[in-house]
Amino acid sequence: MLTSTIVTVLVPALILIVVLASAIRVLPEYERGVVFRLGRLRPTDYGPGLFLLIPLVDRLVRVSLRTVVHDVPPQDVISKDNVSLEVNAVVYFRVINPRSAIVDVENYKYATSQLAQTTLRSVLGQVELDELLSSRDKINHRLQSILDQQTDSWGIKIAAVEVKHVDLPPEMQRAMAKQAEAEREKRAKIIHAQGEQQAAENLARAARELSREPTSMQLRYLQALTEIAAEKNSTLIFPLPVELLRAFIK
């Protein structure tokens, strides 16, 4: 009799504990809950904190609001100037509308990944290789704008898109290396020519100044002799300008 009484008390108590455990939910600050009651979407999002659900009636779907870092796998791309490339990228996105992310798309992470891959191939196929290598920030902004516009109806916000790596064919790498070397040689020759031109202009300017004052030319000649004598050579042979002799004769 006592045993049956204990069983009668414990069974309902256990059932009540199980029901309460399944009814109580706690969500952290970075999560929200989308609740379906008998298949119908509840009008508000749940969380963060503690809330109650109706067991066997309500179904909770957790949605994280944190930024997701998705690595887009390498994509084979043909640029506008017919260069075969292998490009990968990284996409940063987060959920801003949990209800749309659950109701309007089946799997928002997979959908965003596939959309990023197709958009990457489409956009990079419209630019030339030089633009891809030199204007990467502009291309990143364009990718981010296109993806953000298309995922807005899913409740997804694209924070940033970065083209991470561009893999060029070996023959293209050799061609670019030769082009870079030729460009460096070109710059070196231009700088050398500019230096020669400036030196010639300075010499011509100095010659004009010295030609105005014959005494300055004589002093410059004597200064050159002093500098030569400082070298401690055993024998010095130098011409004597007529202008210097005329000065001494006078």
C-alpha positions in Angstrom: 0.0 0.0 0.0 2.8 2.4 0.9 4.7 1.5 -2.2 1.7 2.2 -4.4 1.3 5.6 -2.7 4.9 6.5 -3.3 4.6 5.6 -7.0 1.4 7.6 -7.3 3.2 10.6 -5.9 6.5 10.3 -7.7 5.2 9.7 -11.2 3.2 12.9 -11.4 6.2 14.8 -9.8 8.6 13.4 -12.4 6.2 14.2 -15.2 5.9 17.8 -13.8 9.7 18.1 -13.7 10.1 16.9 -17.2 7.4 19.3 -18.5 8.9 22.3 -16.7 12.4 21.4 -17.9 11.1 21.3 -21.5 9.2 24.5 -21.0 12.0 26.7 -19.5 14.4 28.2 -22.0 17.4 30.5 -21.5 19.1 32.3 -24.3 22.4 34.3 -24.1 22.8 37.9 -25.2 24.0 37.0 -28.6 21.1 34.6 -29.5 17.5 35.1 -30.3 14.7 32.5 -30.5 12.2 32.1 -33.3 9.2 30.2 -32.0 6.5 28.3 -34.0 3.3 27.4 -32.2 1.6 24.5 -33.9 3.4 25.5 -37.0 2.5 29.2 -36.9 5.2 31.8 -36.4 5.0 33.8 -33.2 4.8 37.6 -33.8 7.9 38.4 -31.6 11.4 37.1 -31.2 12.4 35.5 -27.8 15.4 36.3 -25.7 17.8 37.0 -24.4 17.2 35.7 -20.9 14.6 33.3 -19.4 11.2 32.5 -21.0 8.6 29.7 -21.0 7.4 27.6 -23.9 4.3 25.4 -24.1 5.6 21.8 -24.3 4.7 19.8 -27.4 3.1 22.9 -28.8 6.0 25.4 -29.2 9.1 24.7 -31.3 12.2 26.9 -30.7 14.8 27.7 -33.4 17.9 29.4 -32.1 19.6 32.1 -34.2 23.0 33.6 -33.4 23.4 37.3 -34.0 27.2 37.2 -34.0 29.3 37.9 -37.1 30.0 34.8 -39.2 33.3 34.6 -40.9 32.8 32.5 -44.1 35.8 31.4 -46.2 34.7 31.2 -49.9 36.5 28.2 -51.5 38.8 28.9 -54.5 36.9 29.8 -57.6 38.1 29.4 -61.2 37.7 32.8 -62.9 38.4 34.0 -66.4 39.1 37.8 -66.3 38.0 40.3 -68.9 41.4 40.1 -70.7 41.1 36.2 -70.8 43.5 35.3 -68.0 42.6 32.2 -66.1 42.7 32.8 -62.3 42.0 30.9 -59.1 40.6 33.3 -56.5 39.2 32.8 -53.0 37.7 35.3 -50.6 36.3 35.8 -47.1 32.8 37.1 -46.3 31.8 38.6 -43.0 28.0 38.6 -42.4 25.5 38.5 -39.5 21.8 38.1 -38.9 19.8 41.3 -38.3 16.3 39.8 -38.7 16.1 36.3 -37.2 12.6 35.7 -38.4 13.4 36.4 -42.0 16.6 34.3 -41.8 14.5 31.3 -40.7 11.3 31.7 -42.6 12.4 33.3 -45.9 15.3 31.0 -46.7 15.9 27.4 -45.9 19.5 27.6 -44.8 20.8 31.1 -44.7 24.5 30.2 -44.2 24.5 27.8 -47.2 22.5 30.3 -49.3 24.9 33.1 -48.5 27.9 30.9 -49.3 26.6 29.9 -52.7 25.6 33.5 -53.5 29.1 34.7 -52.6 30.7 32.1 -54.9 28.6 33.0 -57.9 28.9 36.8 -57.3 32.7 36.4 -57.0 32.9 34.7 -60.4 30.6 37.2 -62.0 32.2 40.3 -60.8 35.8 39.2 -61.3 34.9 38.1 -64.8 34.1 41.7 -65.7 37.5 43.2 -64.7 41.0 43.0 -66.1 43.9 41.4 -64.3 45.7 44.7 -63.7 42.5 46.2 -62.2 42.1 43.1 -59.9 45.7 43.5 -58.6 45.7 47.3 -58.3 42.2 48.1 -57.3 41.3 45.4 -54.9 39.6 47.7 -52.4 37.2 48.9 -55.1 36.3 45.4 -56.1 35.8 44.4 -52.5 33.4 47.2 -52.0 31.5 46.3 -55.2 31.2 42.6 -54.0 30.0 43.8 -50.6 27.4 46.1 -52.1 26.0 43.4 -54.5 25.8 40.7 -51.8 24.3 43.0 -49.2 21.5 44.0 -51.6 20.6 40.4 -52.5 20.7 39.1 -48.9 18.7 42.0 -47.4 15.4 40.1 -47.9 16.9 37.2 -45.9 17.6 39.4 -42.9 21.3 39.1 -43.5 23.8 42.0 -43.3 27.0 41.7 -45.3 29.6 43.5 -43.2 32.6 43.1 -45.6 34.0 41.0 -48.5 37.7 40.6 -49.0 39.5 39.0 -51.9 42.1 37.0 -50.1 44.3 35.3 -52.6 44.7 35.5 -56.4 46.6 32.5 -57.9 48.1 33.3 -61.3 49.3 30.7 -63.9 53.1 30.1 -63.9 53.5 31.6 -67.4 51.6 34.7 -66.3 53.8 35.0 -63.2 57.0 34.9 -65.4 55.5 37.5 -67.8 54.7 39.8 -64.9 58.2 39.4 -63.4 59.8 40.3 -66.8 57.4 43.3 -67.0 58.3 44.5 -63.5 62.1 44.1 -64.3 61.7 46.1 -67.5 59.8 48.8 -65.7 62.6 49.0 -63.1 65.2 49.3 -65.8 63.1 52.0 -67.5 62.9 54.0 -64.3 66.6 53.7 -63.6 67.5 55.0 -67.1 65.0 57.9 -66.8 66.5 58.8 -63.4 70.1 58.6 -64.8 69.1 60.7 -67.8 67.5 63.3 -65.6 70.6 63.4 -63.4 72.9 63.9 -66.5 70.6 66.7 -67.7 70.6 68.5 -64.4 74.4 68.1 -64.2 74.8 69.6 -67.7 72.5 72.5 -66.8 74.5 73.2 -63.7 77.8 73.1 -65.5 76.5 75.4 -68.2 75.2 77.8 -65.6 78.6 77.8 -63.8 80.4 78.4 -67.1 78.3 81.4 -67.8 78.9 82.8 -64.4 82.7 82.3 -64.7 82.8 83.8 -68.2 81.4 87.0 -66.8 84.3 87.4 -64.3 87.8 86.3 -65.7 89.3 86.7 -62.2 86.9 84.1 -60.8 88.2 81.7 -63.5 91.7 82.3 -62.4 90.9 81.7 -58.7 89.1 78.5 -59.6 92.2 77.3 -61.5 94.4 78.0 -58.6 92.0 76.2 -56.3 92.1 73.2 -58.6 96.0 73.2 -58.4 95.8 73.3 -54.6 93.5 70.3 -54.6 95.8 68.4 -57.0 98.9 69.2 -54.9 97.1 67.8 -51.8 97.2 64.3 -53.4 101.0 64.1 -52.8 101.9 63.0 -56.3 105.6 63.1 -57.2 105.2 64.8 -60.5 102.6 67.2 -61.6 102.2 68.4 -65.2 99.5 70.9 -65.9 98.8 73.5 -68.6 98.9 77.1 -67.7 96.1 79.1 -69.2 96.9 82.2 -71.2 94.4 84.3 -69.2 96.4 83.5 -66.0 99.7 84.6 -67.7 98.1 87.8 -68.9 97.1 88.7 -65.4 100.6 88.2 -64.1 102.0 90.2 -67.1 99.7 93.1 -66.3 
